[in-house]
Amino acid sequence: MEKNQNIIVQLTFEFSIEVIQFCETLEEQRKYIIANQLLKSGTSIGANIREAQNAESKNDFIHKFKIAAKEIEETFYWLELCEHSDNYPSTLSLQNQLTAIAKVTNKIIGTSKRRNIS
């Protein structure tokens, strides 16, 4: 990662690393299905945001961020399932990180939409 990259790219990259580590812990505990689902949705957020950095148009940029927003919601679902299930490690730290990512993502979508109209 370059130092001068924007905050959302950095946040989602760091979150993806944390999700990978968490999913490895789940796999060690033989919780394969949740680990697989969480790994896919959790790392997809950053992949879509990274892809948006080279969008073909403003609409394409917004579309990729909206996909990331959907992946954020799915990831929240898997994290909440873990948090409320017996014998799963706590996901509160990941949920807190994801809340920050969701706020920035939603702000970017809103700002981009407003700028796209004018």
MARSELUM-664190 format. One record per residue: chain; x, y, z of N, C-alpha, C, CB in turn. Coordinates in nm, 2 decimals. Glycine has a CB too. Layout:
chain	nxx	nyy	nzz	caxx	cayy	cazz	cxx	cyy	czz	cbxx	cbyy	cbzz
A	X	Y	Z	X	Y	Z	X	Y	Z	X	Y	Z
...
This chain:
chain	nxx	nyy	nzz	caxx	cayy	cazz	cxx	cyy	czz	cbxx	cbyy	cbzz
A	0.08	-0.12	0.00	0.00	0.00	0.00	0.09	0.13	0.00	-0.10	0.00	0.12
A	0.06	0.22	-0.08	0.13	0.35	-0.09	0.07	0.44	0.02	0.11	0.41	-0.22
A	0.16	0.52	0.08	0.13	0.61	0.18	0.02	0.71	0.14	0.25	0.68	0.23
A	0.02	0.75	0.02	-0.07	0.86	-0.03	-0.20	0.81	-0.08	0.00	0.94	-0.13
A	-0.23	0.68	-0.06	-0.36	0.64	-0.11	-0.47	0.69	-0.02	-0.37	0.48	-0.11
A	-0.59	0.70	-0.07	-0.70	0.76	0.01	-0.75	0.67	0.12	-0.82	0.78	-0.09
A	-0.82	0.73	0.21	-0.86	0.67	0.34	-0.94	0.54	0.32	-0.93	0.77	0.43
A	-1.04	0.55	0.23	-1.13	0.43	0.21	-1.05	0.31	0.16	-1.25	0.47	0.12
A	-0.96	0.33	0.07	-0.88	0.22	0.02	-0.80	0.16	0.13	-0.79	0.27	-0.10
A	-0.74	0.25	0.21	-0.66	0.20	0.32	-0.74	0.13	0.43	-0.59	0.32	0.39
A	-0.86	0.19	0.46	-0.94	0.12	0.56	-0.99	-0.02	0.52	-1.06	0.21	0.59
A	-1.03	-0.02	0.39	-1.08	-0.15	0.34	-0.97	-0.26	0.33	-1.16	-0.13	0.21
A	-0.85	-0.21	0.29	-0.74	-0.31	0.28	-0.71	-0.36	0.42	-0.62	-0.24	0.22
A	-0.70	-0.28	0.52	-0.67	-0.32	0.65	-0.78	-0.41	0.71	-0.65	-0.20	0.75
A	-0.90	-0.38	0.68	-1.02	-0.46	0.72	-1.01	-0.60	0.66	-1.15	-0.39	0.68
A	-0.98	-0.60	0.53	-0.96	-0.73	0.46	-0.86	-0.82	0.53	-0.93	-0.71	0.31
A	-0.75	-0.76	0.57	-0.64	-0.84	0.64	-0.70	-0.90	0.77	-0.52	-0.75	0.66
A	-0.77	-0.81	0.84	-0.83	-0.86	0.97	-0.93	-0.97	0.94	-0.90	-0.74	1.04
A	-1.01	-0.95	0.84	-1.11	-1.06	0.81	-1.05	-1.19	0.77	-1.20	-1.01	0.69
A	-0.94	-1.18	0.69	-0.86	-1.30	0.66	-0.82	-1.37	0.79	-0.74	-1.27	0.57
A	-0.76	-1.30	0.88	-0.71	-1.35	1.00	-0.82	-1.41	1.09	-0.63	-1.25	1.08
A	-0.93	-1.34	1.09	-1.05	-1.39	1.17	-1.10	-1.52	1.11	-1.16	-1.28	1.17
A	-1.11	-1.53	0.98	-1.16	-1.64	0.91	-1.07	-1.76	0.92	-1.18	-1.62	0.76
A	-0.94	-1.74	0.93	-0.84	-1.85	0.96	-0.87	-1.90	1.10	-0.70	-1.80	0.95
A	-0.90	-1.82	1.19	-0.94	-1.86	1.33	-1.06	-1.95	1.32	-0.96	-1.74	1.42
A	-1.16	-1.90	1.25	-1.29	-1.98	1.23	-1.26	-2.12	1.17	-1.39	-1.90	1.15
A	-1.18	-2.12	1.07	-1.14	-2.25	1.01	-1.07	-2.34	1.10	-1.06	-2.23	0.88
A	-0.98	-2.29	1.19	-0.92	-2.37	1.29	-1.02	-2.43	1.38	-0.82	-2.29	1.37
A	-1.13	-2.36	1.40	-1.24	-2.41	1.49	-1.34	-2.49	1.41	-1.31	-2.29	1.56
A	-1.31	-2.52	1.29	-1.40	-2.60	1.20	-1.53	-2.53	1.17	-1.42	-2.74	1.26
A	-1.53	-2.40	1.16	-1.65	-2.33	1.13	-1.64	-2.28	0.98	-1.67	-2.21	1.23
A	-1.63	-2.38	0.89	-1.59	-2.35	0.75	-1.70	-2.27	0.68	-1.57	-2.48	0.69
A	-1.82	-2.30	0.69	-1.93	-2.23	0.61	-1.93	-2.08	0.64	-2.07	-2.29	0.64
A	-1.94	-2.04	0.77	-1.94	-1.90	0.80	-1.80	-1.84	0.76	-1.96	-1.88	0.96
A	-1.69	-1.91	0.78	-1.56	-1.85	0.75	-1.56	-1.82	0.60	-1.45	-1.95	0.78
A	-1.61	-1.91	0.52	-1.61	-1.89	0.37	-1.70	-1.77	0.33	-1.66	-2.02	0.30
A	-1.82	-1.77	0.38	-1.91	-1.66	0.35	-1.85	-1.52	0.39	-2.05	-1.68	0.42
A	-1.80	-1.52	0.51	-1.74	-1.39	0.57	-1.62	-1.35	0.49	-1.71	-1.41	0.71
A	-1.54	-1.45	0.45	-1.42	-1.42	0.38	-1.45	-1.35	0.24	-1.33	-1.54	0.35
A	-1.55	-1.41	0.18	-1.59	-1.36	0.04	-1.65	-1.22	0.05	-1.70	-1.45	-0.02
A	-1.74	-1.20	0.14	-1.81	-1.07	0.15	-1.71	-0.96	0.21	-1.94	-1.07	0.24
A	-1.64	-1.00	0.31	-1.55	-0.90	0.38	-1.44	-0.85	0.29	-1.49	-0.97	0.50
A	-1.38	-0.94	0.21	-1.27	-0.90	0.12	-1.32	-0.83	-0.01	-1.18	-1.01	0.09
A	-1.45	-0.86	-0.04	-1.51	-0.80	-0.16	-1.53	-0.65	-0.15	-1.64	-0.87	-0.19
A	-1.55	-0.61	-0.03	-1.57	-0.46	0.00	-1.45	-0.38	-0.06	-1.59	-0.43	0.15
A	-1.33	-0.42	-0.02	-1.21	-0.35	-0.06	-1.18	-0.37	-0.21	-1.09	-0.40	0.02
A	-1.21	-0.49	-0.26	-1.19	-0.52	-0.40	-1.28	-0.43	-0.49	-1.22	-0.67	-0.43
A	-1.40	-0.41	-0.45	-1.49	-0.32	-0.53	-1.45	-0.17	-0.52	-1.63	-0.33	-0.48
A	-1.40	-0.13	-0.40	-1.36	0.01	-0.38	-1.23	0.03	-0.46	-1.34	0.04	-0.23
A	-1.14	-0.07	-0.45	-1.02	-0.06	-0.53	-1.05	-0.05	-0.68	-0.92	-0.18	-0.50
A	-1.14	-0.13	-0.73	-1.18	-0.13	-0.87	-1.24	0.01	-0.90	-1.28	-0.24	-0.89
A	-1.32	0.07	-0.81	-1.38	0.20	-0.84	-1.28	0.31	-0.86	-1.47	0.24	-0.72
A	-1.16	0.29	-0.81	-1.05	0.39	-0.83	-1.02	0.41	-0.98	-0.93	0.35	-0.75
A	-1.05	0.31	-1.06	-1.02	0.31	-1.20	-1.15	0.30	-1.28	-0.92	0.21	-1.25
A	-1.26	0.36	-1.23	-1.39	0.35	-1.29	-1.38	0.42	-1.43	-1.50	0.41	-1.21
A	-1.47	0.37	-1.52	-1.47	0.43	-1.66	-1.55	0.56	-1.66	-1.54	0.33	-1.75
A	-1.64	0.58	-1.56	-1.72	0.70	-1.56	-1.76	0.73	-1.41	-1.85	0.69	-1.65
A	-1.82	0.84	-1.39	-1.88	0.87	-1.26	-1.99	0.77	-1.22	-1.93	1.02	-1.25
A	-2.07	0.74	-1.31	-2.18	0.64	-1.29	-2.12	0.50	-1.25	-2.27	0.62	-1.41
A	-2.01	0.46	-1.32	-1.94	0.34	-1.29	-1.88	0.34	-1.15	-1.83	0.31	-1.40
A	-1.82	0.45	-1.11	-1.76	0.48	-0.98	-1.87	0.46	-0.87	-1.70	0.62	-0.97
A	-1.99	0.52	-0.89	-2.10	0.51	-0.80	-2.15	0.37	-0.79	-2.21	0.61	-0.84
A	-2.16	0.31	-0.90	-2.21	0.17	-0.91	-2.12	0.07	-0.83	-2.22	0.12	-1.05
A	-1.99	0.09	-0.84	-1.89	0.00	-0.77	-1.90	0.03	-0.62	-1.75	0.02	-0.82
A	-1.92	0.15	-0.58	-1.93	0.18	-0.44	-2.06	0.13	-0.39	-1.93	0.34	-0.42
A	-2.17	0.13	-0.47	-2.29	0.07	-0.42	-2.28	-0.08	-0.40	-2.41	0.10	-0.52
A	-2.20	-0.15	-0.49	-2.18	-0.29	-0.47	-2.10	-0.31	-0.34	-2.10	-0.35	-0.59
A	-2.00	-0.22	-0.31	-1.93	-0.23	-0.19	-2.02	-0.21	-0.07	-1.82	-0.13	-0.18
A	-2.12	-0.12	-0.08	-2.22	-0.10	0.03	-2.30	-0.22	0.05	-2.31	0.02	0.00
A	-2.34	-0.29	-0.05	-2.41	-0.42	-0.04	-2.33	-0.52	0.03	-2.46	-0.47	-0.17
A	-2.20	-0.53	0.00	-2.11	-0.63	0.06	-2.09	-0.59	0.21	-1.97	-0.63	-0.01
A	-2.09	-0.46	0.24	-2.08	-0.42	0.38	-2.19	-0.48	0.46	-2.07	-0.26	0.39
A	-2.32	-0.46	0.40	-2.43	-0.51	0.47	-2.43	-0.67	0.49	-2.56	-0.48	0.40
A	-2.38	-0.74	0.39	-2.37	-0.88	0.40	-2.27	-0.92	0.51	-2.34	-0.95	0.27
A	-2.16	-0.85	0.51	-2.05	-0.87	0.61	-2.10	-0.85	0.75	-1.93	-0.79	0.58
A	-2.18	-0.74	0.77	-2.24	-0.71	0.90	-2.32	-0.83	0.94	-2.33	-0.59	0.90
A	-2.40	-0.89	0.85	-2.49	-1.01	0.88	-2.40	-1.12	0.93	-2.56	-1.05	0.75
A	-2.30	-1.16	0.86	-2.21	-1.27	0.91	-2.15	-1.24	1.04	-2.11	-1.30	0.80
A	-2.10	-1.12	1.06	-2.04	-1.08	1.18	-2.14	-1.09	1.30	-1.97	-0.94	1.18
A	-2.26	-1.04	1.27	-2.36	-1.05	1.38	-2.40	-1.19	1.41	-2.48	-0.97	1.34
A	-2.41	-1.27	1.31	-2.43	-1.42	1.34	-2.33	-1.47	1.43	-2.44	-1.50	1.21
A	-2.20	-1.44	1.40	-2.09	-1.50	1.48	-2.11	-1.44	1.63	-1.95	-1.46	1.42
A	-2.13	-1.31	1.64	-2.14	-1.25	1.77	-2.25	-1.31	1.85	-2.16	-1.10	1.75
A	-2.36	-1.35	1.79	-2.47	-1.40	1.87	-2.48	-1.55	1.87	-2.60	-1.35	1.81
A	-2.38	-1.62	1.82	-2.38	-1.77	1.82	-2.28	-1.81	1.93	-2.34	-1.82	1.69
A	-2.31	-1.93	1.99	-2.23	-1.99	2.09	-2.10	-2.03	2.03	-2.30	-2.10	2.16
A	-1.99	-2.03	2.10	-1.86	-2.08	2.06	-1.80	-2.01	1.94	-1.87	-2.23	2.04
A	-1.83	-1.89	1.92	-1.76	-1.81	1.81	-1.69	-1.70	1.88	-1.87	-1.75	1.71
A	-1.57	-1.66	1.82	-1.50	-1.55	1.88	-1.57	-1.42	1.86	-1.36	-1.54	1.82
A	-1.54	-1.32	1.94	-1.61	-1.19	1.94	-1.58	-1.12	1.80	-1.57	-1.10	2.05
A	-1.68	-1.05	1.75	-1.66	-0.98	1.62	-1.67	-0.83	1.65	-1.76	-1.02	1.52
A	-1.68	-0.78	1.77	-1.70	-0.64	1.80	-1.60	-0.55	1.73	-1.71	-0.62	1.95
A	-1.47	-0.59	1.74	-1.37	-0.50	1.67	-1.39	-0.49	1.52	-1.23	-0.56	1.70
A	-1.42	-0.60	1.46	-1.45	-0.60	1.32	-1.57	-0.52	1.29	-1.46	-0.75	1.26
A	-1.68	-0.53	1.37	-1.80	-0.46	1.35	-1.77	-0.31	1.36	-1.91	-0.50	1.45
A	-1.69	-0.27	1.45	-1.65	-0.13	1.47	-1.58	-0.07	1.35	-1.57	-0.11	1.60
A	-1.48	-0.15	1.30	-1.41	-0.11	1.18	-1.51	-0.10	1.06	-1.30	-0.22	1.14
A	-1.60	-0.19	1.05	-1.69	-0.20	0.94	-1.79	-0.08	0.95	-1.77	-0.33	0.93
A	-1.83	-0.04	1.07	-1.91	0.08	1.08	-1.84	0.20	1.03	-1.95	0.10	1.23
A	-1.71	0.22	1.06	-1.64	0.33	1.01	-1.63	0.33	0.85	-1.50	0.34	1.07
A	-1.61	0.21	0.80	-1.60	0.19	0.65	-1.74	0.23	0.59	-1.56	0.05	0.62
A	-1.85	0.18	0.65	-1.98	0.21	0.60	-2.01	0.36	0.60	-2.09	0.13	0.69
A	-1.97	0.43	0.70	-1.99	0.57	0.71	-1.92	0.64	0.59	-1.95	0.63	0.84
A	-1.79	0.61	0.57	-1.71	0.67	0.47	-1.77	0.64	0.33	-1.56	0.63	0.48
A	-1.80	0.51	0.31	-1.86	0.46	0.19	-1.99	0.54	0.15	-1.88	0.31	0.19
A	-2.08	0.54	0.25	-2.21	0.61	0.22	-2.19	0.76	0.20	-2.30	0.59	0.34
A	-2.09	0.82	0.26	-2.06	0.96	0.24	-2.01	0.98	0.10	-1.96	1.02	0.34
A	-1.92	0.89	0.05	-1.87	0.90	-0.08	-1.98	0.88	-0.19	-1.76	0.80	-0.10
A	-2.07	0.79	-0.16	-2.18	0.76	-0.26	-2.27	0.89	-0.26	-2.26	0.64	-0.21
A	-2.30	0.94	-0.15	-2.39	1.06	-0.15	-2.32	1.18	-0.22	-2.42	1.10	0.00
A	-2.20	1.21	-0.19	-2.13	1.32	-0.25	-2.11	1.30	-0.40	-1.99	1.33	-0.18
A	-2.08	1.18	-0.44	-2.07	1.15	-0.58	-2.20	1.16	-0.66	-2.01	1.00	-0.60
A	-2.31	1.12	-0.60	-2.44	1.14	-0.66	-2.47	1.29	-0.68	-2.55	1.07	-0.58
A	-2.44	1.37	-0.57	-2.47	1.51	-0.58	-2.39	1.58	-0.69	-2.45	1.58	-0.45
A	-2.26	1.54	-0.70	-2.17	1.60	-0.80	-2.21	1.55	-0.94	-2.03	1.56	-0.77
A	-2.26	1.43	-0.95	-2.30	1.38	-1.08	-2.42	1.45	-1.14	-2.33	1.23	-1.07
A	-2.51	1.50	-1.05	-2.63	1.57	-1.09	-2.59	1.71	-1.15	-2.73	1.58	-0.98
A	-2.50	1.78	-1.08	-2.47	1.91	-1.12	-2.39	1.92	-1.24	-2.41	1.98	-1.01
